[in-house]
């Protein structure tokens, strides 16, 4: 049927604007047209009974529409706004055509611009801290060294769990201690036992152990654990000291602040054997033979010594979750949760929001954070092996934050964590839907489209940092460009999980600010130290009253858009 042009009055215009003959020949036809184009006139022309039926039907339709809208509003409120913890959500994937078009899932959360600027500044700060830590060591006899010692002593004495991890100066000085202090003595020496040797019947303190020993530095306070070996492949060692270093760097860049400082440390062979001989005089064991296994499996390739990671000792008493009794109600393995477990936790432990107590938030957000770092690092099966809980120095029964220890399995090779360990999109974490804001904001800030286009993701920052501070390790680079694809794949999966939660529950009910997150005004403190040259914590006023502790000068303010 030929298409008509636009109707104007009682005449028709053809497609080229010319007139065509009017359709309406008679007055009756014209009157009929007026009534059919005027709904009110058409309604009045209907019989009374038909009018009544039309009114009843219209009212019924309006009531039905109202009921549907009301029900939809209730469902949306229940999933996104009101209550602390709605029921777990079923994961709804992005449609295939949308994923193919955008090459990423739709974003339902973006940090405020002020928050993004803050996290950009923090990452750039840490990008300067690590090279500064490798610049050298200032002995206490020098002016700078004396100032550093005052600051370091205050870092160690501070009761703030996060000071040693999140204060850039504390971390910088910690790394310097680990890398440049001379090792005075060692203990707890482990031999290297490979998978092949274990299969042949060689036994050690633990299966396929990768060697290492505790180091006591000559300053009398610093303790580290030196871990050699670098994953020589089939039949070799299963872990790599490079994972320890990368984990510590990434911990600061990503804003977790739960991993002890780590530095690369090279032991000449003669020094290693001398320390082993001294230890043998105390232990009565063949420590030299153990040290020879380290050289045999993990040397620098020319037999002169061995490179390894010097891992800082935790600054607070720690407890490892060795049994199910210890884990109960304290450590949750999301990979092993059943549907009933998830349903129960969503109504109990994970029923938290911004108004919950610090202890309630700590339990939830610490568990989510450690699972996130395991997913990013590629070793979720080692969850209960890598996480320890810190306790206050004066109360071993009170739980503090987690600390991440023994991270030498961190790796971004071959496959993403989700592919390697079959982590599904409806993982328990993605149903319970509670995430620590400071970490989420750091990740999202550096995975915006503009950052990805400019190759400024955290993965590229980590590659740049590792290559700049350790360009010539004996056993090869810490990180290579191929690792970026795997690391970013892990990040994209995590953001997809968070975005799905936000879409179902809303931002406020999904992303929760941690009340313990602080920043450290170290420049002000250094200025105060330079003016006094005396630890503020040891000074007194004229009345003999102690001044505020040095750490109180650094007492941070909580992060918020208002004061960023």
C-alpha positions as MATLAB code, in Angstrom:
seq = 'XXXXXXXXXXXXXXXXXXXXXXXXXXXXXXXXXXXXXXXXXXXXXXXXXXXXXXXXXXXXXXXXXXXXXXXXXXXXXXXXXXXXXXXXXXXXXXXXXXXXXXXXXXXXXXXXXXXXXXXXXXXXXXXXXXXXXXXXXXXXXXXXXXXXXXXXXXXXXXXXXXXXXXXXXXXXXXXXXXXXXXXXXXXXXXXXXXXXXXXXXXXXXXXXXXXXXXXXXXXXXXXXXXXXXXXXXXXXXXXXXXXXXXXXXXXXXXXXXXXXXXXXXXXXXXXXXXXXXXXXXXXXXXXXXXXXXXXXXXXXXXXXXXXXXXXXXXXXXXXXXXXXXXXXXXXXXXXXXXXXXXXXXXXXXXXXXXXXXXXXXXXXXXXXXXXXXXXXXXXXXXXXXXXXXXXXXXXXXXXXXXXXXXXXXXXXXXXXXXXXXXXXXXXXXXXXXXXXXXXXXXXXXXXXXXXXXXXXXXXXXXXXXXXXXXXXXXXXXXXXXXXXXXXXXXXXXXXXXXXXXXXXXXXXXXXXXXXXXXXXXXXXXXXXXXXXXXXXXXXXXXXXXXXXXXXXXXXXXXXXXXXX';
ca = [
       0.000    0.000    0.000;
       1.411    3.384   -0.945;
       2.463    5.537    1.986;
       0.581    8.752    2.511;
       2.116   12.085    3.175;
       1.552   14.264    6.226;
      -2.125   15.225    6.835;
      -2.791   18.963    6.943;
      -6.367   20.153    7.623;
      -8.623   18.474    5.142;
      -6.094   18.212    2.344;
      -3.139   15.876    1.846;
       0.397   16.809    0.903;
       2.391   14.426   -1.168;
       6.071   13.661   -0.385;
       7.176   16.513   -2.616;
       4.864   19.059   -1.015;
       2.195   19.050   -3.728;
      -1.529   18.818   -2.972;
      -3.544   15.691   -3.642;
      -7.321   15.426   -3.840;
      -9.153   15.528   -0.526;
     -10.258   12.178    0.866;
     -13.355   13.636    2.439;
     -16.058   14.059   -0.182;
     -19.207   14.736    1.832;
     -20.208   16.603    5.058;
     -20.903   13.243    6.705;
     -17.418   12.057    5.943;
     -15.984   15.309    7.238;
     -17.977   15.047   10.466;
     -16.852   11.456   10.929;
     -13.212   12.525   10.554;
     -13.655   15.197   13.217;
     -15.082   12.685   15.669;
     -12.402   10.039   15.055;
      -9.578   12.480   15.513;
     -11.105   13.926   18.705;
     -11.173   11.324   21.518;
     -13.752   13.245   23.562;
     -16.119   13.560   20.625;
     -15.646    9.893   19.816;
     -16.449    8.934   23.438;
     -19.624   11.062   23.478;
     -20.792    9.392   20.283;
     -20.774    5.990   21.947;
     -23.919    4.460   23.543;
     -24.286    4.916   27.313;
     -23.621    1.261   28.121;
     -20.462    1.220   26.066;
     -19.308    4.429   27.784;
     -19.764    2.734   31.171;
     -17.745   -0.301   30.105;
     -14.933    1.898   28.812;
     -14.768    3.809   32.118;
     -14.642    0.599   34.187;
     -11.886   -0.876   32.010;
      -9.855    2.337   32.189;
     -10.088    2.453   35.999;
      -9.039   -1.192   36.240;
      -5.982   -0.601   34.006;
      -4.925    2.418   36.064;
      -5.182    0.445   39.327;
      -3.132   -2.393   37.816;
      -0.404   -0.012   36.669;
      -0.293    1.616   40.120;
       0.084   -1.770   41.826;
       2.967   -2.769   39.525;
       4.802    0.527   40.144;
       4.365    0.178   43.923;
       5.699   -3.391   43.910;
       8.718   -2.370   41.817;
       9.515    0.477   44.235;
       9.453   -1.888   47.203;
      11.765   -4.338   45.462;
      14.235   -1.619   44.494;
      14.276   -0.148   48.001;
      14.852   -3.572   49.485;
      17.843   -4.253   47.253;
      19.537   -0.893   47.178;
      18.754    1.555   49.867;
      17.147    0.762   53.098;
      18.312   -1.935   55.605;
      21.863   -2.838   56.383;
      22.089   -6.166   54.651;
      19.436   -7.417   52.231;
      19.332  -11.002   51.081;
      22.213  -12.281   48.940;
      21.890  -11.462   45.260;
      22.076  -13.768   42.324;
      24.752  -12.588   39.939;
      23.342  -11.154   36.701;
      26.002  -11.103   33.965;
      26.372   -8.365   31.368;
      24.593   -9.306   28.099;
      27.039  -10.725   25.561;
      26.368   -8.042   22.973;
      26.998   -5.262   25.512;
      30.242   -6.873   26.725;
      31.451   -7.307   23.172;
      30.686   -3.689   22.341;
      32.222   -2.047   25.402;
      34.974   -4.620   26.100;
      34.188   -4.186   29.804;
      31.238   -4.395   32.140;
      29.130   -1.287   32.843;
      30.354    0.778   35.780;
      27.856    1.349   38.579;
      30.341    3.058   40.896;
      32.855    5.851   40.401;
      34.656    7.613   43.289;
      34.179   11.350   43.706;
      36.706   13.513   41.875;
      38.151   14.690   45.189;
      38.602   11.063   46.236;
      40.256   10.222   42.933;
      42.701   13.117   43.315;
      43.558   11.956   46.810;
      44.346    8.416   45.682;
      46.359    9.670   42.719;
      48.453   11.742   45.116;
      48.914    8.792   47.453;
      50.147    6.504   44.679;
      52.546    9.143   43.392;
      53.836    9.541   46.951;
      54.516    5.807   47.242;
      56.175    5.868   43.821;
      58.728    8.235   45.420;
      58.993    6.455   48.775;
      60.380    3.157   47.469;
      63.216    4.676   45.399;
      64.059    6.858   48.409;
      64.256    3.731   50.569;
      66.796    2.276   48.142;
      68.882    5.439   47.999;
      71.068    4.404   50.920;
      71.342    4.310   54.678;
      72.284    7.175   56.980;
      74.113    6.045   60.140;
      72.815    7.505   63.415;
      76.104    9.393   63.759;
      75.065   11.693   60.909;
      72.565   14.520   61.293;
      70.064   12.897   58.939;
      70.635    9.493   60.532;
      69.984   10.904   64.022;
      66.720   12.402   62.827;
      65.751    9.141   61.132;
      66.429    7.222   64.333;
      64.083    9.478   66.305;
      61.352    8.920   63.772;
      62.016    5.164   63.568;
      61.894    4.736   67.332;
      58.547    6.498   67.399;
      57.219    4.288   64.589;
      58.156    1.192   66.572;
      56.651    2.455   69.814;
      53.349    3.614   68.334;
      50.271    1.620   69.370;
      48.566    2.465   66.075;
      48.382   -0.848   64.175;
      48.734    0.851   60.810;
      51.518    3.356   61.484;
      54.355    1.069   60.329;
      52.412    0.099   57.207;
      50.686    3.310   56.112;
      53.077    6.046   57.271;
      55.374    6.490   54.246;
      58.366    7.479   56.386;
      57.983    4.440   58.648;
      57.901    2.156   55.610;
      60.858    3.930   54.005;
      62.978    3.595   57.135;
      61.823    0.000   57.591;
      63.042   -0.952   54.110;
      66.340    0.836   54.681;
      66.856   -1.132   57.868;
      66.110   -4.414   56.122;
      68.330   -3.721   53.136;
      71.301   -1.913   54.629;
      71.703   -3.011   58.234;
      74.314   -5.731   58.696;
      73.022   -9.147   59.808;
      74.593   -9.988   63.162;
      73.126  -13.464   63.698;
      70.569  -15.901   62.303;
      68.275  -18.636   63.648;
      65.472  -20.942   62.446;
      67.472  -21.954   59.376;
      65.480  -24.085   56.906;
      67.123  -26.173   54.197;
      65.777  -26.170   50.644;
      63.911  -29.356   49.737;
      62.493  -29.591   46.222;
      59.526  -31.642   45.076;
      61.828  -34.247   43.526;
      63.815  -34.582   46.738;
      60.654  -34.949   48.778;
      59.433  -37.723   46.443;
      62.810  -39.414   46.887;
      62.232  -39.534   50.642;
      64.113  -36.457   51.865;
      62.213  -34.929   54.764;
      62.437  -31.522   56.384;
      60.538  -29.341   58.817;
      57.808  -29.018   56.171;
      57.195  -30.436   52.667;
      58.953  -28.826   49.698;
      60.413  -26.105   51.858;
      62.142  -23.274   50.067;
      64.759  -22.352   52.609;
      65.239  -19.248   54.698;
      66.234  -18.000   58.116;
      65.475  -15.273   60.629;
      67.964  -12.409   60.707;
      68.828  -10.256   63.702;
      70.305   -6.930   62.594;
      73.182   -5.263   64.370;
      71.040   -2.289   65.458;
      69.556   -4.553   68.121;
      65.916   -3.945   67.193;
      65.337   -4.843   63.555;
      64.369   -8.412   62.715;
      63.719   -9.835   59.274;
      63.199  -13.193   57.613;
      65.331  -13.878   54.532;
      63.700  -15.975   51.806;
      65.772  -17.159   48.840;
      64.813  -19.177   45.753;
      62.924  -18.058   42.725;
      60.774  -20.915   41.385;
      63.037  -22.862   39.065;
      60.157  -24.733   37.454;
      59.480  -28.459   37.288;
      61.098  -30.322   40.134;
      62.482  -27.126   41.610;
      61.179  -24.765   44.256;
      57.482  -23.927   44.272;
      57.802  -20.384   45.599;
      59.710  -17.254   44.653;
      61.170  -14.461   46.723;
      60.057  -12.103   43.949;
      56.457  -12.644   45.039;
      57.316  -11.301   48.484;
      58.771   -8.095   47.076;
      55.946   -7.556   44.582;
      53.332   -8.158   47.291;
      54.845   -5.506   49.540;
      55.025   -2.968   46.701;
      51.498   -3.693   45.546;
      50.175   -3.554   49.114;
      51.121    0.124   49.354;
      50.114    1.091   45.815;
      46.678   -0.526   46.196;
      46.117    0.906   49.691;
      45.769   -2.339   51.663;
      48.529   -1.495   54.207;
      48.664   -4.998   55.686;
      51.993   -6.387   54.378;
      55.278   -5.959   56.222;
      58.031   -4.050   54.447;
      60.271   -6.114   52.177;
      63.588   -5.389   50.511;
      65.918   -7.323   48.245;
      68.977   -8.559   50.132;
      72.075  -10.258   48.652;
      74.150  -12.590   50.826;
      77.707  -13.391   49.725;
      78.421  -17.098   50.118;
      81.158  -16.550   52.720;
      78.789  -14.501   54.918;
      76.076  -17.166   54.681;
      78.422  -19.966   55.691;
      79.879  -17.937   58.553;
      76.425  -17.213   59.986;
      75.473  -20.889   59.633;
      78.621  -21.991   61.474;
      77.858  -19.577   64.335;
      74.301  -20.923   64.550;
      75.567  -24.535   64.635;
      77.518  -23.752   67.803;
      74.212  -22.913   69.503;
      71.801  -25.405   67.924;
      74.099  -28.419   67.694;
      72.700  -29.191   64.210;
      74.417  -29.300   60.837;
      73.430  -25.778   59.906;
      76.220  -25.464   57.345;
      74.800  -28.376   55.347;
      71.374  -26.681   55.384;
      72.933  -23.480   54.095;
      74.639  -25.417   51.319;
      71.220  -26.512   50.046;
      70.327  -22.844   49.713;
      73.408  -22.208   47.595;
      72.820  -25.366   45.563;
      69.244  -24.550   44.598;
      68.989  -20.774   44.882;
      72.345  -19.163   44.121;
      72.922  -16.265   41.756;
      73.931  -18.568   38.917;
      77.659  -18.155   39.398;
      78.050  -19.497   42.935;
      79.097  -16.241   44.597;
      76.034  -15.843   46.781;
      72.266  -15.707   46.725;
      69.636  -13.020   46.333;
      66.476  -13.112   48.403;
      63.709  -11.109   49.996;
      64.331   -9.678   53.456;
      60.846   -9.606   54.968;
      60.173   -7.355   57.937;
      58.974   -8.846   61.202;
      55.440   -7.843   62.195;
      55.489   -4.914   64.677;
      52.759   -6.448   66.877;
      52.155   -9.920   68.337;
      50.532  -12.111   65.685;
      48.444  -15.265   65.686;
      48.074  -17.694   62.807;
      44.752  -19.466   62.236;
      45.973  -23.041   62.546;
      42.718  -24.813   63.404;
      39.028  -24.636   62.646;
      38.451  -23.627   66.251;
      40.698  -20.576   65.823;
      39.013  -19.650   62.532;
      35.460  -19.978   63.820;
      33.770  -16.598   63.640;
      37.060  -14.836   62.840;
      38.247  -15.973   59.392;
      35.852  -16.742   56.535;
      36.871  -18.633   53.395;
      34.460  -17.378   50.759;
      35.393  -20.155   48.329;
      34.066  -22.827   50.672;
      30.723  -21.255   51.630;
      27.464  -23.042   50.905;
      24.220  -21.282   50.001;
      22.985  -21.707   53.555;
      26.266  -20.254   54.905;
      25.832  -17.202   52.702;
      22.198  -16.753   53.712;
      23.087  -17.019   57.410;
      26.028  -14.595   57.217;
      23.989  -12.050   55.261;
      21.571  -11.879   58.200;
      24.181  -11.919   60.965;
      27.889  -11.034   60.638;
      27.551   -9.260   57.289;
      24.476   -7.326   58.379;
      26.540   -4.142   58.791;
      26.514   -0.591   57.536;
      28.240    2.696   58.299;
      26.525    2.882   61.703;
      27.920   -0.470   62.899;
      30.607   -0.618   65.576;
      34.318   -0.669   64.721;
      34.604   -4.292   65.830;
      31.659   -5.351   63.668;
      33.090   -3.536   60.655;
      36.587   -4.834   61.285;
      35.446   -8.463   61.206;
      33.633   -8.040   57.883;
      35.937   -5.653   56.041;
      39.179   -7.365   57.124;
      37.870  -10.676   55.783;
      36.846   -9.110   52.493;
      40.161   -7.277   52.150;
      42.298  -10.382   52.688;
      40.182  -12.312   50.182;
      40.597   -9.478   47.682;
      44.368   -9.500   48.054;
      44.404  -13.282   47.612;
      42.287  -13.017   44.472;
      44.485  -10.260   43.062;
      47.705  -12.061   43.981;
      46.622  -15.385   42.555;
      46.760  -17.677   45.596;
      43.294  -18.012   47.229;
      43.920  -21.630   48.374;
      46.616  -20.278   50.718;
      44.183  -17.972   52.523;
      44.556  -19.514   55.973;
      48.297  -19.869   55.410;
      48.939  -16.236   54.575;
      46.697  -14.358   56.973;
      47.558  -13.700   60.600;
      45.758  -11.501   63.093;
      47.602   -8.842   65.088;
      46.938   -8.270   68.777;
      47.588   -5.200   70.932;
      50.904   -5.483   72.773;
      49.107   -5.443   76.115;
      46.106   -7.642   75.247;
      46.710  -10.876   73.366;
      43.022  -11.788   73.613;
      41.785   -8.827   71.559;
      41.851   -9.130   67.789;
      43.285   -6.329   65.730;
      43.595   -6.087   61.950;
      44.970   -8.868   59.777;
      48.543   -8.861   58.540;
      49.569  -10.664   55.334;
      52.608  -12.910   55.778;
      54.348  -15.437   53.530;
      53.353  -14.019   50.144;
      55.940  -15.766   47.966;
      53.275  -17.438   45.836;
      52.081  -14.127   44.417;
      52.187  -14.584   40.661;
      50.594  -13.201   37.504;
      51.538  -15.876   35.009;
      49.508  -17.841   32.479;
      45.947  -17.379   33.802;
      43.849  -15.112   35.966;
      43.026  -16.275   39.476;
      39.450  -16.951   38.433;
      40.539  -19.215   35.584;
      43.198  -21.029   37.614;
      41.020  -21.692   40.660;
      37.574  -21.739   39.054;
      36.266  -18.714   40.929;
      32.715  -18.188   39.694;
      30.868  -14.928   39.111;
      28.406  -15.811   41.877;
      31.218  -16.224   44.417;
      30.093  -15.760   48.033;
      31.849  -12.391   48.249;
      29.763  -11.213   45.296;
      26.578  -12.193   47.109;
      27.398  -10.835   50.578;
      28.344   -7.524   48.971;
      30.327   -5.574   51.581;
      33.582   -3.877   50.541;
      36.119   -1.526   52.216;
      35.812    1.915   50.663;
      39.444    3.030   50.765;
      40.592   -0.046   48.807;
      37.670    0.091   46.371;
      38.300    3.779   45.702;
      42.007    3.164   45.072;
      41.266    0.391   42.577;
      38.507    2.279   40.763;
      40.581    5.449   40.552;
      43.286    3.663   38.587;
      40.987    1.621   36.383;
      38.971    4.452   34.875;
      38.878    4.389   31.052;
      41.246    7.371   30.835;
      43.806    5.602   33.058;
      43.593    2.455   30.974;
      43.995    4.385   27.742;
      47.078    6.128   29.152;
      48.419    2.851   30.604;
      48.349    4.238   34.123;
      46.641    1.335   35.879;
      48.128    0.028   39.119;
      49.649   -2.818   37.104;
      51.715   -0.389   35.016;
      52.666    1.554   38.140;
      53.878   -1.669   39.731;
      55.873   -2.626   36.645;
      57.463    0.823   36.506;
      58.291    0.781   40.204;
      59.734   -2.745   40.300;
      61.946   -2.121   37.281;
      63.175    1.217   38.584;
      64.198    0.095   42.073;
      65.438   -3.417   41.193;
      66.622   -3.257   37.562;
      69.407   -5.849   37.800;
      68.440   -8.699   40.106;
      70.650  -11.776   39.580;
      67.685  -14.024   38.841;
      65.821  -11.740   36.460;
      63.211   -8.995   36.628;
      60.580   -8.910   39.351;
      57.821   -8.280   36.843;
      57.463   -8.334   33.048;
      54.850   -6.704   30.768;
      53.066  -10.029   30.228;
      52.103  -10.028   33.920;
      49.991   -6.899   33.387;
      47.299   -8.727   31.424;
      46.795  -11.263   34.204;
      46.818   -8.701   37.028;
      44.353   -6.463   35.182;
      42.124   -9.458   34.448;
      41.906  -10.120   38.185;
      41.077   -6.468   38.793;
      38.332   -6.405   36.165;
      36.659   -9.437   37.697;
      36.698   -7.794   41.139;
      35.213   -4.562   39.795;
      32.524   -6.531   37.962;
      31.662   -8.200   41.266;
      31.488   -4.847   43.092;
      29.481   -3.177   40.335;
      26.929   -5.957   40.386;
      26.565   -5.530   44.155;
      26.125   -1.768   43.802;
      23.497   -2.294   41.100;
      21.498   -4.524   43.454;
      22.107   -2.934   46.880;
      23.148    0.658   46.229;
      26.467    2.362   46.980;
      25.953    3.120   50.677;
      24.966   -0.432   51.470;
      27.844   -1.987   49.513;
      30.897    0.246   49.898;
      31.569    1.057   53.550;
      34.180    3.483   54.868;
      36.634    1.997   57.360;
      36.682    4.166   60.507;
      40.343    3.292   61.184;
      41.735    4.666   57.898;
      44.032    7.637   58.493;
      46.700    9.703   56.838;
      49.997   10.630   58.459;
      51.305   14.195   58.524;
      54.931   13.144   58.483;
      56.239   16.455   57.105;
      54.954   18.316   60.163;
      56.483   15.724   62.441;
      59.870   15.858   60.759;
      59.819   19.639   61.108;
      59.105   19.299   64.823;
      61.939   16.814   65.198;
      64.366   19.058   63.381;
      63.458   21.955   65.680;
      63.799   19.932   68.863;
      66.280   17.177   68.015;
      64.726   15.475   71.032;
      61.945   12.893   70.836;
      58.780   14.810   71.583;
      57.519   11.875   73.614;
      60.421   12.423   76.060;
      60.067   16.174   76.436;
      58.182   17.907   79.232;
      56.566   21.272   79.689;
      57.820   23.817   82.192;
      55.257   22.459   84.661;
      56.719   18.996   84.316;
      53.719   17.654   82.449;
      54.567   15.431   79.477;
      53.831   16.881   76.080;
      51.741   15.030   73.555;
      53.476   11.919   72.282;
      55.267   12.308   68.997;
      52.833    9.912   67.407;
      49.989   12.207   68.436;
      51.435   14.944   66.235;
      50.873   12.524   63.408;
      47.482   11.433   64.614;
      45.751   11.349   61.274;
      42.436   12.703   60.252;
      39.879   10.378   58.737;
      39.600   10.427   54.977;
      36.535   12.202   53.721;
      35.769   14.374   50.710;
      35.510   17.380   53.016;
      39.155   17.286   54.060;
      40.882   15.708   51.094;
];
